[in-house]
Amino acid sequence: MTARTNCSVSRRDLLEAGVVAGIATLLPRGLPAAEPAESSRPLITRTIPASGERIPAIGIGTDSFSDSVRDDIHAELKRMSELGGTVIDTAASYGDSEALIGQALESLGTRDKMFIATKLVGGTSSGSSTPTGAASFQRSLERLKTSRVELLQVHNLNGVAALIPLMQEWKKAGKIRYIGVTTSRVSQHAEIMDVMRNYPFDFIQVDYSIANRDAAEAILPLALERKLAVLANLPFGRASLFRQASERQLPGWAADIDVTTWAQYFLKYVISHPAVTCAIPGSTKLSHLVDNQAAGRGRLPDAALRRKMEEYWDRKS
Ligand SMILES: NC(=O)c1ccc[n+]([C@@H]2O[C@H](COP(=O)([O-])OP(=O)(O)OC[C@H]3O[C@@H](n4cnc5c(N)ncnc54)[C@H](OP(=O)(O)O)[C@@H]3O)[C@@H](O)[C@H]2O)c1
């Protein structure tokens, strides 16, 4: 983990990405944390470079979805859709996550509104009962109760060369719209950059937060250069950022970007990077989902304010 000041984002980048705070200065200022996110503030969306399609800048991560929180999952996915959120990130290897999502979306009747991103189990994994490659994808479709997914990702760079031809075939056949590759470890950042240069992906997924800015050094600029969409995972450092913030007050100027909670501070920092298409905070509580979706509306920091956010966070007191 690093906590460097990110100087690689220019004002021009931000202007091109349409995220300068001034764009929305006519919008009402600061809301109480409890106010629902479907306020009059516009939903922040981002363009997928490969197609021009726009998706909301805040989705949901589902690594912790399990049967013990089945009702919460149903409530979260229902509310998320009401609030305008669509992006759901899951994986073949996240226990019951895919099946719980499939069941919830079927009973809510919202499958067609959602942008489902799942991940393949790669490798051969001989001796394991977990299916890999084509069998993994088939099982994902069955569990998700769908005939296609919007985004299929190679999980943790495992088996890129072997999986790419299969994924391209499925893309041609209309079973997936976009293909991607993921990591969540700084130790894999050099490898994902190699993959970004050498394979025809539409998306990458990478760890990025105000406390872990390594991706902004080279990966995010490379994503802009190669016109790849970016999902940002671990925006809260697996909740460690909340522990670090527990004794701290938000700065008064957070209201200038419609931030009323630490979650919104962390998320608005992530999605205001011009390379980031969508952040996927994990949540298993409805109140967290509502809080996080609120970060997907209203004003965003410009480059100067992003630096101020970093400096304030780095002070650690
Ligand atoms: N290699 C990969 O491809 C990879 C690796 C890691 C993660 N991911 C993806 O990225 C997603 C995000 O990562 P993550 O879920 O591990 O970590 P995270 O999003 O950094 O943090 C999730 C934690 O933050 C808490 N939280 C969420 N919203 C909150 C709020 N508004 N206020 C206070 N606490 C809040 C959650 O609590 P509750 O559960 O109690 O709501 C949970 O403990 C994953 O779910 C997964 O989809 C992908």
Ligand as a Chemical Component Dictionary entry (heavy atoms), coordinates in Angstrom:
data_LIG
# 
_chem_comp.id                   LIG 
_chem_comp.type                 NON-POLYMER 
_chem_comp.pdbx_formal_charge   0 
_chem_comp.three_letter_code    LIG 
# 
loop_
_chem_comp_atom.comp_id 
_chem_comp_atom.atom_id 
_chem_comp_atom.alt_atom_id 
_chem_comp_atom.type_symbol 
_chem_comp_atom.charge 
_chem_comp_atom.model_Cartn_x 
_chem_comp_atom.model_Cartn_y 
_chem_comp_atom.model_Cartn_z 
_chem_comp_atom.pdbx_ordinal 
LIG N1  N1  N 0  -9.408  -9.929 -7.726 1  
LIG C1  C1  C 0  -10.634 -9.479 -7.841 2  
LIG O1  O1  O 0  -11.213 -9.580 -8.880 3  
LIG C2  C2  C 0  -11.295 -8.832 -6.662 4  
LIG C3  C3  C 0  -10.663 -8.842 -5.415 5  
LIG C4  C4  C 0  -11.302 -8.194 -4.364 6  
LIG C5  C5  C 0  -12.546 -7.587 -4.549 7  
LIG N2  N2  N 1  -13.148 -7.640 -5.756 8  
LIG C6  C6  C 0  -14.484 -7.025 -5.957 9  
LIG O2  O2  O 0  -14.485 -5.736 -5.347 10 
LIG C7  C7  C 0  -15.566 -5.662 -4.414 11 
LIG C8  C8  C 0  -15.211 -4.722 -3.299 12 
LIG O3  O3  O 0  -14.243 -5.282 -2.442 13 
LIG P1  P1  P 0  -14.575 -5.715 -0.937 14 
LIG O4  O4  O 0  -16.049 -5.907 -0.838 15 
LIG O5  O5  O -1 -13.708 -6.861 -0.585 16 
LIG O6  O6  O 0  -14.049 -4.470 -0.106 17 
LIG P2  P2  P 0  -14.469 -2.939 0.007  18 
LIG O7  O7  O 0  -15.519 -2.599 -0.971 19 
LIG O8  O8  O 0  -13.212 -2.152 0.010  20 
LIG O9  O9  O 0  -15.070 -2.898 1.490  21 
LIG C9  C9  C 0  -16.221 -3.623 1.834  22 
LIG C10 C10 C 0  -16.457 -3.409 3.333  23 
LIG O10 O10 O 0  -16.888 -2.065 3.573  24 
LIG C11 C11 C 0  -18.090 -2.085 4.329  25 
LIG N3  N3  N 0  -18.943 -0.982 3.848  26 
LIG C12 C12 C 0  -19.504 -0.865 2.623  27 
LIG N4  N4  N 0  -20.160 0.297  2.516  28 
LIG C13 C13 C 0  -20.034 0.929  3.692  29 
LIG C14 C14 C 0  -20.496 2.171  4.192  30 
LIG N5  N5  N 0  -21.207 2.992  3.425  31 
LIG N6  N6  N 0  -20.191 2.523  5.478  32 
LIG C15 C15 C 0  -19.460 1.691  6.257  33 
LIG N7  N7  N 0  -18.984 0.481  5.843  34 
LIG C16 C16 C 0  -19.261 0.116  4.569  35 
LIG C17 C17 C 0  -18.732 -3.414 4.054  36 
LIG O11 O11 O 0  -19.569 -3.736 5.135  37 
LIG P3  P3  P 0  -20.956 -4.560 4.986  38 
LIG O12 O12 O 0  -20.651 -5.838 4.254  39 
LIG O13 O13 O 0  -21.326 -4.773 6.416  40 
LIG O14 O14 O 0  -21.965 -3.723 4.254  41 
LIG C18 C18 C 0  -17.507 -4.315 3.942  42 
LIG O15 O15 O 0  -17.050 -4.687 5.232  43 
LIG C19 C19 C 0  -15.770 -7.110 -3.975 44 
LIG O16 O16 O 0  -17.019 -7.300 -3.346 45 
LIG C20 C20 C 0  -15.605 -7.814 -5.300 46 
LIG O17 O17 O 0  -16.805 -7.713 -6.059 47 
LIG C21 C21 C 0  -12.534 -8.234 -6.828 48 
# 
loop_
_chem_comp_bond.comp_id 
_chem_comp_bond.atom_id_1 
_chem_comp_bond.atom_id_2 
_chem_comp_bond.value_order 
_chem_comp_bond.pdbx_ordinal 
LIG N1  C1  SING 1  
LIG C1  O1  DOUB 2  
LIG C1  C2  SING 3  
LIG C2  C3  SING 4  
LIG C2  C21 DOUB 5  
LIG C3  C4  DOUB 6  
LIG C4  C5  SING 7  
LIG C5  N2  DOUB 8  
LIG N2  C6  SING 9  
LIG N2  C21 SING 10 
LIG C6  O2  SING 11 
LIG C6  C20 SING 12 
LIG O2  C7  SING 13 
LIG C7  C8  SING 14 
LIG C7  C19 SING 15 
LIG C8  O3  SING 16 
LIG O3  P1  SING 17 
LIG P1  O4  DOUB 18 
LIG P1  O5  SING 19 
LIG P1  O6  SING 20 
LIG O6  P2  SING 21 
LIG P2  O7  DOUB 22 
LIG P2  O8  SING 23 
LIG P2  O9  SING 24 
LIG O9  C9  SING 25 
LIG C9  C10 SING 26 
LIG C10 O10 SING 27 
LIG C10 C18 SING 28 
LIG O10 C11 SING 29 
LIG C11 N3  SING 30 
LIG C11 C17 SING 31 
LIG N3  C12 SING 32 
LIG N3  C16 SING 33 
LIG C12 N4  DOUB 34 
LIG N4  C13 SING 35 
LIG C13 C14 SING 36 
LIG C13 C16 DOUB 37 
LIG C14 N5  SING 38 
LIG C14 N6  DOUB 39 
LIG N6  C15 SING 40 
LIG C15 N7  DOUB 41 
LIG N7  C16 SING 42 
LIG C17 O11 SING 43 
LIG C17 C18 SING 44 
LIG O11 P3  SING 45 
LIG P3  O12 DOUB 46 
LIG P3  O13 SING 47 
LIG P3  O14 SING 48 
LIG C18 O15 SING 49 
LIG C19 O16 SING 50 
LIG C19 C20 SING 51 
LIG C20 O17 SING 52 
# 
